[in-house]
Amino acid sequence: MQSSSYFSGIVKILESPKQKIINNKIINVKLRVLISQIRRNKFPKTVSLIFWGNLANDVDNYYKVNDYILIEGYVSIEINKKRDSMFFNSKKVKITVLKVYPFLLK
């Protein structure tokens, strides 16, 4: 079960991008990021980003760990409903990114 909505915000890259090629044609890049927050919550908000095609190539080539980027994309929440899983009823937040911009801190 999934639901989705649009997201725009600044995130910090936590891990190097992992590239995957699907059907010898389409490039897919996944990485984990930290969502920047004004208020300090008890737990930091980490999510997974998914990039496709030429945008995936650009992210893989130009961005590295600890870079800040401004992203726009669709949020989806995946709920694990498998009873035999250790993480029964756990939720994963994923953002499929449509646009990405570098964000420079001075």
C-alpha positions in Angstrom: 0.0 0.0 0.0 1.4 3.4 -0.9 0.3 7.1 -0.8 2.1 10.0 -2.4 2.4 13.8 -2.3 4.9 16.4 -3.6 8.0 17.5 -1.6 10.4 20.3 -2.0 13.3 21.0 0.4 16.9 21.0 1.3 18.6 17.7 2.2 22.1 16.5 3.2 23.5 13.5 1.5 24.5 10.8 4.0 25.9 8.0 1.8 27.4 7.7 -1.7 24.9 7.0 -4.5 24.3 3.4 -5.5 23.8 3.0 -9.2 21.7 0.3 -10.8 21.0 -0.4 -14.5 17.6 -1.9 -15.3 17.1 -3.8 -18.6 20.5 -2.6 -19.9 18.9 0.8 -20.6 17.5 2.7 -17.6 19.8 4.1 -14.9 18.5 4.2 -11.3 20.4 5.8 -8.4 19.4 5.5 -4.8 20.9 7.2 -1.7 19.9 8.1 1.8 19.7 11.8 3.0 18.9 13.8 6.1 16.1 16.3 5.8 17.1 19.7 7.1 15.0 20.9 10.0 14.4 24.3 11.7 13.2 22.7 14.9 15.3 20.1 16.6 13.3 16.9 16.9 14.3 13.9 19.0 15.0 11.8 16.0 16.6 13.0 12.7 14.5 12.5 9.6 16.3 10.2 7.1 14.7 9.2 3.8 15.7 7.4 0.6 16.0 9.3 -2.7 15.5 7.7 -6.0 16.8 9.3 -9.3 16.1 8.0 -12.8 17.7 8.5 -16.2 20.0 11.4 -17.0 19.3 12.9 -13.6 20.6 9.8 -12.0 23.8 10.1 -14.0 24.2 13.8 -12.9 23.7 12.9 -9.3 26.2 10.1 -9.5 28.8 12.3 -11.1 28.5 15.6 -9.3 27.3 15.1 -5.7 29.1 13.4 -2.8 28.6 12.7 0.9 27.9 15.8 3.1 26.7 17.9 0.1 23.5 19.8 0.5 21.0 19.7 -2.4 17.6 21.2 -3.0 15.2 18.6 -4.4 11.7 18.4 -5.8 9.8 15.2 -6.1 7.1 12.8 -5.1 7.0 11.3 -1.6 5.8 7.7 -1.2 5.3 5.8 2.0 5.8 2.1 1.9 4.1 0.1 4.7 5.5 -3.4 5.3 2.5 -5.7 5.9 4.3 -9.1 5.9 3.7 -10.9 9.1 6.8 -13.0 8.9 9.0 -9.9 8.7 10.9 -8.6 11.8 9.7 -5.1 10.8 5.9 -5.8 10.6 3.9 -2.6 10.1 7.1 -0.5 9.6 7.0 2.5 7.3 9.7 3.6 4.8 9.7 7.1 3.2 11.0 7.3 -0.3 11.2 10.4 -2.6 11.3 10.0 -6.3 13.2 13.1 -7.4 12.2 15.1 -10.5 14.5 18.1 -10.0 17.8 18.7 -8.1 19.8 21.8 -7.5 23.1 22.3 -5.7 22.8 24.3 -2.4 26.0 26.1 -1.3 26.5 27.1 2.3 28.7 30.1 2.9 
